[in-house]
Amino acid sequence: MDTLTQSHLVTLRHLLAYRLRDLKAELDADADEMAAVEAALHRLDANQYGDCMECGEPMGLQRLLVQPAAARCAACQSVFELGGQRTGAR
């Protein structure tokens, strides 16, 4: 195989490896979203939907319209994303 073809194959291998990583990340994100939606449906069936799982306060319609599978109010979600913990959790 000539040098130019080998060079192209190396480039294509890198592109394919990058795409594979991207697809795996999408699958992981989709699986996480599916789990969040299933959990929201479970909370709905258990009459716990719309209340923050951390502080217990109602999340508000706007939050739920933007993120229907949200489990935490915006304030508690911010703390959670920063790695903190709230006291008074359910």
PDB file of N, CA, C and O in Angstrom, chain B, residues numbered from 101:
ATOM      1  N   MET B 101       0.851  -1.166   0.000  1.00  0.00           N
ATOM      2  CA  MET B 101       0.000   0.000   0.000  1.00  0.00           C
ATOM      3  C   MET B 101       0.899   1.232   0.000  1.00  0.00           C
ATOM      4  O   MET B 101       1.893   1.298   0.722  1.00  0.00           O
ATOM      5  N   ASP B 102       0.530   2.190  -0.815  1.00  0.00           N
ATOM      6  CA  ASP B 102       1.373   3.383  -0.919  1.00  0.00           C
ATOM      7  C   ASP B 102       1.187   4.292   0.302  1.00  0.00           C
ATOM      8  O   ASP B 102       0.230   4.150   1.063  1.00  0.00           O
ATOM      9  N   THR B 103       2.109   5.208   0.463  1.00  0.00           N
ATOM     10  CA  THR B 103       2.151   6.081   1.629  1.00  0.00           C
ATOM     11  C   THR B 103       0.921   6.984   1.724  1.00  0.00           C
ATOM     12  O   THR B 103       0.405   7.208   2.819  1.00  0.00           O
ATOM     13  N   LEU B 104       0.448   7.500   0.597  1.00  0.00           N
ATOM     14  CA  LEU B 104      -0.716   8.381   0.600  1.00  0.00           C
ATOM     15  C   LEU B 104      -1.968   7.631   1.080  1.00  0.00           C
ATOM     16  O   LEU B 104      -2.749   8.158   1.872  1.00  0.00           O
ATOM     17  N   THR B 105      -2.147   6.405   0.596  1.00  0.00           N
ATOM     18  CA  THR B 105      -3.292   5.600   1.026  1.00  0.00           C
ATOM     19  C   THR B 105      -3.198   5.301   2.516  1.00  0.00           C
ATOM     20  O   THR B 105      -4.202   5.376   3.225  1.00  0.00           O
ATOM     21  N   GLN B 106      -2.023   4.968   2.992  1.00  0.00           N
ATOM     22  CA  GLN B 106      -1.831   4.708   4.418  1.00  0.00           C
ATOM     23  C   GLN B 106      -2.168   5.943   5.251  1.00  0.00           C
ATOM     24  O   GLN B 106      -2.779   5.835   6.314  1.00  0.00           O
ATOM     25  N   SER B 107      -1.772   7.091   4.770  1.00  0.00           N
ATOM     26  CA  SER B 107      -2.058   8.339   5.469  1.00  0.00           C
ATOM     27  C   SER B 107      -3.559   8.589   5.530  1.00  0.00           C
ATOM     28  O   SER B 107      -4.085   8.995   6.566  1.00  0.00           O
ATOM     29  N   HIS B 108      -4.249   8.344   4.417  1.00  0.00           N
ATOM     30  CA  HIS B 108      -5.707   8.512   4.398  1.00  0.00           C
ATOM     31  C   HIS B 108      -6.395   7.527   5.350  1.00  0.00           C
ATOM     32  O   HIS B 108      -7.358   7.880   6.031  1.00  0.00           O
ATOM     33  N   LEU B 109      -5.899   6.314   5.388  1.00  0.00           N
ATOM     34  CA  LEU B 109      -6.488   5.319   6.279  1.00  0.00           C
ATOM     35  C   LEU B 109      -6.305   5.699   7.745  1.00  0.00           C
ATOM     36  O   LEU B 109      -7.195   5.468   8.564  1.00  0.00           O
ATOM     37  N   VAL B 110      -5.181   6.268   8.071  1.00  0.00           N
ATOM     38  CA  VAL B 110      -4.949   6.725   9.447  1.00  0.00           C
ATOM     39  C   VAL B 110      -5.936   7.844   9.783  1.00  0.00           C
ATOM     40  O   VAL B 110      -6.526   7.854  10.863  1.00  0.00           O
ATOM     41  N   THR B 111      -6.109   8.774   8.861  1.00  0.00           N
ATOM     42  CA  THR B 111      -7.065   9.866   9.065  1.00  0.00           C
ATOM     43  C   THR B 111      -8.478   9.322   9.234  1.00  0.00           C
ATOM     44  O   THR B 111      -9.206   9.755  10.127  1.00  0.00           O
ATOM     45  N   LEU B 112      -8.871   8.379   8.387  1.00  0.00           N
ATOM     46  CA  LEU B 112     -10.204   7.792   8.467  1.00  0.00           C
ATOM     47  C   LEU B 112     -10.391   7.021   9.769  1.00  0.00           C
ATOM     48  O   LEU B 112     -11.473   7.040  10.357  1.00  0.00           O
ATOM     49  N   ARG B 113      -9.351   6.352  10.211  1.00  0.00           N
ATOM     50  CA  ARG B 113      -9.433   5.634  11.491  1.00  0.00           C
ATOM     51  C   ARG B 113      -9.704   6.608  12.635  1.00  0.00           C
ATOM     52  O   ARG B 113     -10.522   6.329  13.511  1.00  0.00           O
ATOM     53  N   HIS B 114      -9.017   7.749  12.626  1.00  0.00           N
ATOM     54  CA  HIS B 114      -9.232   8.760  13.657  1.00  0.00           C
ATOM     55  C   HIS B 114     -10.660   9.304  13.603  1.00  0.00           C
ATOM     56  O   HIS B 114     -11.301   9.491  14.637  1.00  0.00           O
ATOM     57  N   LEU B 115     -11.151   9.557  12.387  1.00  0.00           N
ATOM     58  CA  LEU B 115     -12.514  10.051  12.237  1.00  0.00           C
ATOM     59  C   LEU B 115     -13.538   9.024  12.734  1.00  0.00           C
ATOM     60  O   LEU B 115     -14.503   9.383  13.408  1.00  0.00           O
ATOM     61  N   LEU B 116     -13.328   7.772  12.405  1.00  0.00           N
ATOM     62  CA  LEU B 116     -14.239   6.716  12.845  1.00  0.00           C
ATOM     63  C   LEU B 116     -14.194   6.541  14.363  1.00  0.00           C
ATOM     64  O   LEU B 116     -15.233   6.359  14.999  1.00  0.00           O
ATOM     65  N   ALA B 117     -13.014   6.597  14.936  1.00  0.00           N
ATOM     66  CA  ALA B 117     -12.881   6.465  16.391  1.00  0.00           C
ATOM     67  C   ALA B 117     -13.569   7.632  17.090  1.00  0.00           C
ATOM     68  O   ALA B 117     -14.224   7.443  18.115  1.00  0.00           O
ATOM     69  N   TYR B 118     -13.426   8.830  16.545  1.00  0.00           N
ATOM     70  CA  TYR B 118     -14.082  10.004  17.115  1.00  0.00           C
ATOM     71  C   TYR B 118     -15.601   9.843  17.038  1.00  0.00           C
ATOM     72  O   TYR B 118     -16.306  10.125  18.007  1.00  0.00           O
ATOM     73  N   ARG B 119     -16.100   9.395  15.899  1.00  0.00           N
ATOM     74  CA  ARG B 119     -17.544   9.211  15.729  1.00  0.00           C
ATOM     75  C   ARG B 119     -18.076   8.144  16.680  1.00  0.00           C
ATOM     76  O   ARG B 119     -19.169   8.289  17.229  1.00  0.00           O
ATOM     77  N   LEU B 120     -17.315   7.081  16.874  1.00  0.00           N
ATOM     78  CA  LEU B 120     -17.720   6.025  17.797  1.00  0.00           C
ATOM     79  C   LEU B 120     -17.839   6.565  19.220  1.00  0.00           C
ATOM     80  O   LEU B 120     -18.806   6.264  19.920  1.00  0.00           O
ATOM     81  N   ARG B 121     -16.861   7.359  19.650  1.00  0.00           N
ATOM     82  CA  ARG B 121     -16.923   7.971  20.981  1.00  0.00           C
ATOM     83  C   ARG B 121     -18.147   8.874  21.097  1.00  0.00           C
ATOM     84  O   ARG B 121     -18.825   8.885  22.124  1.00  0.00           O
ATOM     85  N   ASP B 122     -18.422   9.629  20.034  1.00  0.00           N
ATOM     86  CA  ASP B 122     -19.570  10.529  20.020  1.00  0.00           C
ATOM     87  C   ASP B 122     -20.875   9.744  20.124  1.00  0.00           C
ATOM     88  O   ASP B 122     -21.768  10.122  20.882  1.00  0.00           O
ATOM     89  N   LEU B 123     -20.988   8.669  19.378  1.00  0.00           N
ATOM     90  CA  LEU B 123     -22.198   7.840  19.420  1.00  0.00           C
ATOM     91  C   LEU B 123     -22.392   7.191  20.786  1.00  0.00           C
ATOM     92  O   LEU B 123     -23.514   7.121  21.286  1.00  0.00           O
ATOM     93  N   LYS B 124     -21.304   6.716  21.393  1.00  0.00           N
ATOM     94  CA  LYS B 124     -21.399   6.121  22.728  1.00  0.00           C
ATOM     95  C   LYS B 124     -21.854   7.160  23.743  1.00  0.00           C
ATOM     96  O   LYS B 124     -22.656   6.854  24.626  1.00  0.00           O
ATOM     97  N   ALA B 125     -21.355   8.378  23.628  1.00  0.00           N
ATOM     98  CA  ALA B 125     -21.765   9.448  24.540  1.00  0.00           C
ATOM     99  C   ALA B 125     -23.254   9.756  24.359  1.00  0.00           C
ATOM    100  O   ALA B 125     -23.965   9.985  25.337  1.00  0.00           O
ATOM    101  N   GLU B 126     -23.720   9.760  23.113  1.00  0.00           N
ATOM    102  CA  GLU B 126     -25.142   9.996  22.848  1.00  0.00           C
ATOM    103  C   GLU B 126     -25.996   8.885  23.447  1.00  0.00           C
ATOM    104  O   GLU B 126     -27.054   9.148  24.018  1.00  0.00           O
ATOM    105  N   LEU B 127     -25.536   7.650  23.317  1.00  0.00           N
ATOM    106  CA  LEU B 127     -26.279   6.529  23.900  1.00  0.00           C
ATOM    107  C   LEU B 127     -26.371   6.647  25.416  1.00  0.00           C
ATOM    108  O   LEU B 127     -27.424   6.396  26.003  1.00  0.00           O
ATOM    109  N   ASP B 128     -25.271   7.029  26.042  1.00  0.00           N
ATOM    110  CA  ASP B 128     -25.263   7.207  27.493  1.00  0.00           C
ATOM    111  C   ASP B 128     -26.224   8.323  27.897  1.00  0.00           C
ATOM    112  O   ASP B 128     -26.977   8.185  28.862  1.00  0.00           O
ATOM    113  N   ALA B 129     -26.193   9.430  27.151  1.00  0.00           N
ATOM    114  CA  ALA B 129     -27.086  10.552  27.454  1.00  0.00           C
ATOM    115  C   ALA B 129     -28.542  10.145  27.257  1.00  0.00           C
ATOM    116  O   ALA B 129     -29.401  10.507  28.061  1.00  0.00           O
ATOM    117  N   ASP B 130     -28.822   9.397  26.197  1.00  0.00           N
ATOM    118  CA  ASP B 130     -30.187   8.936  25.951  1.00  0.00           C
ATOM    119  C   ASP B 130     -30.652   7.987  27.052  1.00  0.00           C
ATOM    120  O   ASP B 130     -31.805   8.051  27.479  1.00  0.00           O
ATOM    121  N   ALA B 131     -29.772   7.118  27.509  1.00  0.00           N
ATOM    122  CA  ALA B 131     -30.126   6.192  28.583  1.00  0.00           C
ATOM    123  C   ALA B 131     -30.404   6.958  29.875  1.00  0.00           C
ATOM    124  O   ALA B 131     -31.333   6.618  30.608  1.00  0.00           O
ATOM    125  N   ASP B 132     -29.609   7.984  30.157  1.00  0.00           N
ATOM    126  CA  ASP B 132     -29.823   8.812  31.343  1.00  0.00           C
ATOM    127  C   ASP B 132     -31.157   9.547  31.255  1.00  0.00           C
ATOM    128  O   ASP B 132     -31.895   9.627  32.238  1.00  0.00           O
ATOM    129  N   GLU B 133     -31.464  10.084  30.071  1.00  0.00           N
ATOM    130  CA  GLU B 133     -32.730  10.800  29.892  1.00  0.00           C
ATOM    131  C   GLU B 133     -33.918   9.850  30.022  1.00  0.00           C
ATOM    132  O   GLU B 133     -34.936  10.197  30.621  1.00  0.00           O
ATOM    133  N   MET B 134     -33.782   8.655  29.461  1.00  0.00           N
ATOM    134  CA  MET B 134     -34.856   7.674  29.560  1.00  0.00           C
ATOM    135  C   MET B 134     -35.112   7.310  31.034  1.00  0.00           C
ATOM    136  O   MET B 134     -36.263   7.196  31.455  1.00  0.00           O
ATOM    137  N   ALA B 135     -34.057   7.132  31.796  1.00  0.00           N
ATOM    138  CA  ALA B 135     -34.206   6.818  33.221  1.00  0.00           C
ATOM    139  C   ALA B 135     -34.878   7.973  33.957  1.00  0.00           C
ATOM    140  O   ALA B 135     -35.714   7.744  34.832  1.00  0.00           O
ATOM    141  N   ALA B 136     -34.523   9.207  33.613  1.00  0.00           N
ATOM    142  CA  ALA B 136     -35.132  10.374  34.264  1.00  0.00           C
ATOM    143  C   ALA B 136     -36.620  10.470  33.933  1.00  0.00           C
ATOM    144  O   ALA B 136     -37.428  10.804  34.799  1.00  0.00           O
ATOM    145  N   VAL B 137     -36.982  10.180  32.686  1.00  0.00           N
ATOM    146  CA  VAL B 137     -38.393  10.222  32.284  1.00  0.00           C
ATOM    147  C   VAL B 137     -39.171   9.113  32.991  1.00  0.00           C
ATOM    148  O   VAL B 137     -40.280   9.343  33.471  1.00  0.00           O
ATOM    149  N   GLU B 138     -38.598   7.918  33.057  1.00  0.00           N
ATOM    150  CA  GLU B 138     -39.269   6.815  33.757  1.00  0.00           C
ATOM    151  C   GLU B 138     -39.458   7.151  35.234  1.00  0.00           C
ATOM    152  O   GLU B 138     -40.505   6.857  35.812  1.00  0.00           O
ATOM    153  N   ALA B 139     -38.447   7.766  35.844  1.00  0.00           N
ATOM    154  CA  ALA B 139     -38.549   8.155  37.252  1.00  0.00           C
ATOM    155  C   ALA B 139     -39.635   9.221  37.439  1.00  0.00           C
ATOM    156  O   ALA B 139     -40.375   9.192  38.423  1.00  0.00           O
ATOM    157  N   ALA B 140     -39.726  10.156  36.495  1.00  0.00           N
ATOM    158  CA  ALA B 140     -40.759  11.193  36.578  1.00  0.00           C
ATOM    159  C   ALA B 140     -42.149  10.568  36.470  1.00  0.00           C
ATOM    160  O   ALA B 140     -43.064  10.962  37.193  1.00  0.00           O
ATOM    161  N   LEU B 141     -42.309   9.609  35.584  1.00  0.00           N
ATOM    162  CA  LEU B 141     -43.593   8.923  35.460  1.00  0.00           C
ATOM    163  C   LEU B 141     -43.936   8.171  36.747  1.00  0.00           C
ATOM    164  O   LEU B 141     -45.094   8.136  37.164  1.00  0.00           O
ATOM    165  N   HIS B 142     -42.931   7.577  37.365  1.00  0.00           N
ATOM    166  CA  HIS B 142     -43.149   6.879  38.636  1.00  0.00           C
ATOM    167  C   HIS B 142     -43.584   7.874  39.724  1.00  0.00           C
ATOM    168  O   HIS B 142     -44.504   7.599  40.493  1.00  0.00           O
ATOM    169  N   ARG B 143     -42.909   9.036  39.777  1.00  0.00           N
ATOM    170  CA  ARG B 143     -43.294  10.061  40.757  1.00  0.00           C
ATOM    171  C   ARG B 143     -44.717  10.546  40.492  1.00  0.00           C
ATOM    172  O   ARG B 143     -45.475  10.803  41.428  1.00  0.00           O
ATOM    173  N   LEU B 144     -45.074  10.670  39.220  1.00  0.00           N
ATOM    174  CA  LEU B 144     -46.424  11.092  38.856  1.00  0.00           C
ATOM    175  C   LEU B 144     -47.449  10.081  39.349  1.00  0.00           C
ATOM    176  O   LEU B 144     -48.467  10.456  39.931  1.00  0.00           O
ATOM    177  N   ASP B 145     -47.181   8.803  39.117  1.00  0.00           N
ATOM    178  CA  ASP B 145     -48.087   7.744  39.570  1.00  0.00           C
ATOM    179  C   ASP B 145     -48.171   7.682  41.092  1.00  0.00           C
ATOM    180  O   ASP B 145     -49.202   7.291  41.639  1.00  0.00           O
ATOM    181  N   ALA B 146     -47.101   8.063  41.775  1.00  0.00           N
ATOM    182  CA  ALA B 146     -47.059   8.027  43.247  1.00  0.00           C
ATOM    183  C   ALA B 146     -47.507   9.355  43.872  1.00  0.00           C
ATOM    184  O   ALA B 146     -47.359   9.561  45.076  1.00  0.00           O
ATOM    185  N   ASN B 147     -48.057  10.254  43.043  1.00  0.00           N
ATOM    186  CA  ASN B 147     -48.499  11.579  43.507  1.00  0.00           C
ATOM    187  C   ASN B 147     -47.376  12.377  44.164  1.00  0.00           C
ATOM    188  O   ASN B 147     -47.621  13.128  45.108  1.00  0.00           O
ATOM    189  N   GLN B 148     -46.156  12.221  43.675  1.00  0.00           N
ATOM    190  CA  GLN B 148     -45.009  12.968  44.189  1.00  0.00           C
ATOM    191  C   GLN B 148     -44.395  13.856  43.111  1.00  0.00           C
ATOM    192  O   GLN B 148     -43.385  14.518  43.352  1.00  0.00           O
ATOM    193  N   TYR B 149     -44.990  13.872  41.943  1.00  0.00           N
ATOM    194  CA  TYR B 149     -44.462  14.648  40.817  1.00  0.00           C
ATOM    195  C   TYR B 149     -44.608  16.141  41.091  1.00  0.00           C
ATOM    196  O   TYR B 149     -45.647  16.593  41.574  1.00  0.00           O
ATOM    197  N   GLY B 150     -43.581  16.887  40.786  1.00  0.00           N
ATOM    198  CA  GLY B 150     -43.624  18.336  40.914  1.00  0.00           C
ATOM    199  C   GLY B 150     -43.043  18.864  42.204  1.00  0.00           C
ATOM    200  O   GLY B 150     -42.847  20.071  42.349  1.00  0.00           O
ATOM    201  N   ASP B 151     -42.765  17.978  43.143  1.00  0.00           N
ATOM    202  CA  ASP B 151     -42.114  18.385  44.389  1.00  0.00           C
ATOM    203  C   ASP B 151     -40.632  18.032  44.289  1.00  0.00           C
ATOM    204  O   ASP B 151     -40.269  16.951  43.824  1.00  0.00           O
ATOM    205  N   CYS B 152     -39.793  18.947  44.727  1.00  0.00           N
ATOM    206  CA  CYS B 152     -38.348  18.739  44.697  1.00  0.00           C
ATOM    207  C   CYS B 152     -37.974  17.577  45.606  1.00  0.00           C
ATOM    208  O   CYS B 152     -38.412  17.509  46.755  1.00  0.00           O
ATOM    209  N   MET B 153     -37.166  16.671  45.087  1.00  0.00           N
ATOM    210  CA  MET B 153     -36.763  15.511  45.881  1.00  0.00           C
ATOM    211  C   MET B 153     -35.752  15.873  46.968  1.00  0.00           C
ATOM    212  O   MET B 153     -35.481  15.059  47.850  1.00  0.00           O
ATOM    213  N   GLU B 154     -35.195  17.071  46.917  1.00  0.00           N
ATOM    214  CA  GLU B 154     -34.229  17.505  47.939  1.00  0.00           C
ATOM    215  C   GLU B 154     -34.908  18.294  49.054  1.00  0.00           C
ATOM    216  O   GLU B 154     -34.818  17.925  50.225  1.00  0.00           O
ATOM    217  N   CYS B 155     -35.584  19.375  48.690  1.00  0.00           N
ATOM    218  CA  CYS B 155     -36.161  20.261  49.712  1.00  0.00           C
ATOM    219  C   CYS B 155     -37.645  20.023  49.936  1.00  0.00           C
ATOM    220  O   CYS B 155     -38.209  20.495  50.923  1.00  0.00           O
ATOM    221  N   GLY B 156     -38.281  19.294  49.027  1.00  0.00           N
ATOM    222  CA  GLY B 156     -39.702  18.973  49.176  1.00  0.00           C
ATOM    223  C   GLY B 156     -40.656  20.069  48.741  1.00  0.00           C
ATOM    224  O   GLY B 156     -41.872  19.884  48.781  1.00  0.00           O
ATOM    225  N   GLU B 157     -40.124  21.198  48.329  1.00  0.00           N
ATOM    226  CA  GLU B 157     -40.972  22.310  47.889  1.00  0.00           C
ATOM    227  C   GLU B 157     -41.467  22.078  46.463  1.00  0.00           C
ATOM    228  O   GLU B 157     -40.800  21.399  45.682  1.00  0.00           O
ATOM    229  N   PRO B 158     -42.634  22.636  46.113  1.00  0.00           N
ATOM    230  CA  PRO B 158     -43.122  22.529  44.739  1.00  0.00           C
ATOM    231  C   PRO B 158     -42.144  23.211  43.773  1.00  0.00           C
ATOM    232  O   PRO B 158     -41.601  24.275  44.070  1.00  0.00           O
ATOM    233  N   MET B 159     -41.934  22.588  42.631  1.00  0.00           N
ATOM    234  CA  MET B 159     -40.968  23.121  41.670  1.00  0.00           C
ATOM    235  C   MET B 159     -41.513  24.262  40.830  1.00  0.00           C
ATOM    236  O   MET B 159     -40.740  25.094  40.356  1.00  0.00           O
ATOM    237  N   GLY B 160     -42.793  24.322  40.636  1.00  0.00           N
ATOM    238  CA  GLY B 160     -43.357  25.378  39.807  1.00  0.00           C
ATOM    239  C   GLY B 160     -43.555  24.907  38.377  1.00  0.00           C
ATOM    240  O   GLY B 160     -42.758  24.143  37.832  1.00  0.00           O
ATOM    241  N   LEU B 161     -44.624  25.378  37.796  1.00  0.00           N
ATOM    242  CA  LEU B 161     -45.002  24.945  36.457  1.00  0.00           C
ATOM    243  C   LEU B 161     -43.946  25.282  35.409  1.00  0.00           C
ATOM    244  O   LEU B 161     -43.671  24.465  34.530  1.00  0.00           O
ATOM    245  N   GLN B 162     -43.349  26.476  35.488  1.00  0.00           N
ATOM    246  CA  GLN B 162     -42.354  26.863  34.472  1.00  0.00           C
ATOM    247  C   GLN B 162     -41.172  25.898  34.446  1.00  0.00           C
ATOM    248  O   GLN B 162     -40.706  25.514  33.373  1.00  0.00           O
ATOM    249  N   ARG B 163     -40.695  25.510  35.606  1.00  0.00           N
ATOM    250  CA  ARG B 163     -39.580  24.550  35.681  1.00  0.00           C
ATOM    251  C   ARG B 163     -39.974  23.241  35.021  1.00  0.00           C
ATOM    252  O   ARG B 163     -39.194  22.663  34.264  1.00  0.00           O
ATOM    253  N   LEU B 164     -41.185  22.770  35.306  1.00  0.00           N
ATOM    254  CA  LEU B 164     -41.631  21.489  34.760  1.00  0.00           C
ATOM    255  C   LEU B 164     -41.925  21.575  33.267  1.00  0.00           C
ATOM    256  O   LEU B 164     -41.756  20.590  32.548  1.00  0.00           O
ATOM    257  N   LEU B 165     -42.358  22.729  32.797  1.00  0.00           N
ATOM    258  CA  LEU B 165     -42.575  22.878  31.358  1.00  0.00           C
ATOM    259  C   LEU B 165     -41.257  22.854  30.591  1.00  0.00           C
ATOM    260  O   LEU B 165     -41.174  22.315  29.487  1.00  0.00           O
ATOM    261  N   VAL B 166     -40.236  23.443  31.189  1.00  0.00           N
ATOM    262  CA  VAL B 166     -38.915  23.462  30.553  1.00  0.00           C
ATOM    263  C   VAL B 166     -38.228  22.112  30.674  1.00  0.00           C
ATOM    264  O   VAL B 166     -37.588  21.645  29.732  1.00  0.00           O
ATOM    265  N   GLN B 167     -38.363  21.483  31.844  1.00  0.00           N
ATOM    266  CA  GLN B 167     -37.704  20.201  32.120  1.00  0.00           C
ATOM    267  C   GLN B 167     -38.715  19.278  32.796  1.00  0.00           C
ATOM    268  O   GLN B 167     -38.703  19.147  34.020  1.00  0.00           O
ATOM    269  N   PRO B 168     -39.599  18.630  32.010  1.00  0.00           N
ATOM    270  CA  PRO B 168     -40.664  17.817  32.605  1.00  0.00           C
ATOM    271  C   PRO B 168     -40.182  16.675  33.498  1.00  0.00           C
ATOM    272  O   PRO B 168     -40.916  16.243  34.387  1.00  0.00           O
ATOM    273  N   ALA B 169     -38.978  16.186  33.283  1.00  0.00           N
ATOM    274  CA  ALA B 169     -38.474  15.077  34.092  1.00  0.00           C
ATOM    275  C   ALA B 169     -37.642  15.560  35.282  1.00  0.00           C
ATOM    276  O   ALA B 169     -37.003  14.755  35.959  1.00  0.00           O
ATOM    277  N   ALA B 170     -37.649  16.861  35.536  1.00  0.00           N
ATOM    278  CA  ALA B 170     -36.853  17.410  36.640  1.00  0.00           C
ATOM    279  C   ALA B 170     -37.244  16.761  37.965  1.00  0.00           C
ATOM    280  O   ALA B 170     -38.424  16.556  38.250  1.00  0.00           O
ATOM    281  N   ALA B 171     -36.238  16.447  38.757  1.00  0.00           N
ATOM    282  CA  ALA B 171     -36.471  15.859  40.078  1.00  0.00           C
ATOM    283  C   ALA B 171     -36.199  16.865  41.186  1.00  0.00           C
ATOM    284  O   ALA B 171     -36.578  16.650  42.337  1.00  0.00           O
ATOM    285  N   ARG B 172     -35.538  17.972  40.833  1.00  0.00           N
ATOM    286  CA  ARG B 172     -35.172  18.981  41.827  1.00  0.00           C
ATOM    287  C   ARG B 172     -35.585  20.368  41.341  1.00  0.00           C
ATOM    288  O   ARG B 172     -35.653  20.620  40.138  1.00  0.00           O
ATOM    289  N   CYS B 173     -35.854  21.251  42.276  1.00  0.00           N
ATOM    290  CA  CYS B 173     -36.102  22.648  41.913  1.00  0.00           C
ATOM    291  C   CYS B 173     -34.795  23.229  41.377  1.00  0.00           C
ATOM    292  O   CYS B 173     -33.732  22.625  41.521  1.00  0.00           O
ATOM    293  N   ALA B 174     -34.884  24.395  40.765  1.00  0.00           N
ATOM    294  CA  ALA B 174     -33.693  24.995  40.152  1.00  0.00           C
ATOM    295  C   ALA B 174     -32.584  25.234  41.178  1.00  0.00           C
ATOM    296  O   ALA B 174     -31.411  24.990  40.894  1.00  0.00           O
ATOM    297  N   ALA B 175     -32.952  25.709  42.362  1.00  0.00           N
ATOM    298  CA  ALA B 175     -31.935  25.987  43.391  1.00  0.00           C
ATOM    299  C   ALA B 175     -31.238  24.705  43.837  1.00  0.00           C
ATOM    300  O   ALA B 175     -30.011  24.667  43.927  1.00  0.00           O
ATOM    301  N   CYS B 176     -32.006  23.664  44.115  1.00  0.00           N
ATOM    302  CA  CYS B 176     -31.400  22.397  44.557  1.00  0.00           C
ATOM    303  C   CYS B 176     -30.605  21.741  43.429  1.00  0.00           C
ATOM    304  O   CYS B 176     -29.582  21.104  43.681  1.00  0.00           O
ATOM    305  N   GLN B 177     -31.066  21.893  42.199  1.00  0.00           N
ATOM    306  CA  GLN B 177     -30.331  21.331  41.064  1.00  0.00           C
ATOM    307  C   GLN B 177     -28.974  22.003  40.926  1.00  0.00           C
ATOM    308  O   GLN B 177     -27.975  21.344  40.638  1.00  0.00           O
ATOM    309  N   SER B 178     -28.939  23.317  41.131  1.00  0.00           N
ATOM    310  CA  SER B 178     -27.661  24.041  41.069  1.00  0.00           C
ATOM    311  C   SER B 178     -26.691  23.536  42.125  1.00  0.00           C
ATOM    312  O   SER B 178     -25.517  23.310  41.834  1.00  0.00           O
ATOM    313  N   VAL B 179     -27.176  23.357  43.347  1.00  0.00           N
ATOM    314  CA  VAL B 179     -26.335  22.835  44.425  1.00  0.00           C
ATOM    315  C   VAL B 179     -25.854  21.431  44.075  1.00  0.00           C
ATOM    316  O   VAL B 179     -24.682  21.107  44.265  1.00  0.00           O
ATOM    317  N   PHE B 180     -26.766  20.593  43.561  1.00  0.00           N
ATOM    318  CA  PHE B 180     -26.422  19.224  43.183  1.00  0.00           C
ATOM    319  C   PHE B 180     -25.330  19.201  42.114  1.00  0.00           C
ATOM    320  O   PHE B 180     -24.379  18.426  42.208  1.00  0.00           O
ATOM    321  N   GLU B 181     -25.473  20.048  41.106  1.00  0.00           N
ATOM    322  CA  GLU B 181     -24.485  20.088  40.014  1.00  0.00           C
ATOM    323  C   GLU B 181     -23.131  20.572  40.476  1.00  0.00           C
ATOM    324  O   GLU B 181     -22.108  20.215  39.892  1.00  0.00           O
ATOM    325  N   LEU B 182     -23.114  21.376  41.511  1.00  0.00           N
ATOM    326  CA  LEU B 182     -21.847  21.855  42.072  1.00  0.00           C
ATOM    327  C   LEU B 182     -21.240  20.853  43.045  1.00  0.00           C
ATOM    328  O   LEU B 182     -20.148  21.069  43.571  1.00  0.00           O
ATOM    329  N   GLY B 183     -21.960  19.750  43.280  1.00  0.00           N
ATOM    330  CA  GLY B 183     -21.436  18.697  44.155  1.00  0.00           C
ATOM    331  C   GLY B 183     -21.765  18.896  45.613  1.00  0.00           C
ATOM    332  O   GLY B 183     -21.242  18.190  46.475  1.00  0.00           O
ATOM    333  N   GLY B 184     -22.624  19.848  45.896  1.00  0.00           N
ATOM    334  CA  GLY B 184     -23.013  20.093  47.279  1.00  0.00           C
ATOM    335  C   GLY B 184     -24.211  19.245  47.649  1.00  0.00           C
ATOM    336  O   GLY B 184     -24.785  18.546  46.815  1.00  0.00           O
ATOM    337  N   GLN B 185     -24.568  19.321  48.894  1.00  0.00           N
ATOM    338  CA  GLN B 185     -25.738  18.591  49.380  1.00  0.00           C
ATOM    339  C   GLN B 185     -26.579  19.545  50.192  1.00  0.00           C
ATOM    340  O   GLN B 185     -26.062  20.396  50.915  1.00  0.00           O
ATOM    341  N   ARG B 186     -27.866  19.394  50.065  1.00  0.00           N
ATOM    342  CA  ARG B 186     -28.805  20.178  50.861  1.00  0.00           C
ATOM    343  C   ARG B 186     -29.153  19.385  52.102  1.00  0.00           C
ATOM    344  O   ARG B 186     -29.161  18.154  52.086  1.00  0.00           O
ATOM    345  N   THR B 187     -29.437  20.087  53.159  1.00  0.00           N
ATOM    346  CA  THR B 187     -29.950  19.409  54.347  1.00  0.00           C
ATOM    347  C   THR B 187     -31.463  19.425  54.275  1.00  0.00           C
ATOM    348  O   THR B 187     -32.046  20.217  53.535  1.00  0.00           O
ATOM    349  N   GLY B 188     -32.084  18.574  55.020  1.00  0.00           N
ATOM    350  CA  GLY B 188     -33.529  18.512  55.005  1.00  0.00           C
ATOM    351  C   GLY B 188     -34.065  17.742  53.821  1.00  0.00           C
ATOM    352  O   GLY B 188     -35.217  17.919  53.423  1.00  0.00           O
ATOM    353  N   ALA B 189     -33.229  16.885  53.256  1.00  0.00           N
ATOM    354  CA  ALA B 189     -33.666  16.075  52.118  1.00  0.00           C
ATOM    355  C   ALA B 189     -34.736  15.098  52.572  1.00  0.00           C
ATOM    356  O   ALA B 189     -34.775  14.685  53.731  1.00  0.00           O
ATOM    357  N   ARG B 190     -35.579  14.747  51.662  1.00  0.00           N
ATOM    358  CA  ARG B 190     -36.664  13.813  51.962  1.00  0.00           C
ATOM    359  C   ARG B 190     -36.141  12.460  52.292  1.00  0.00           C
ATOM    360  O   ARG B 190     -36.920  11.548  52.571  1.00  0.00           O
TER     361      ARG B 190
END
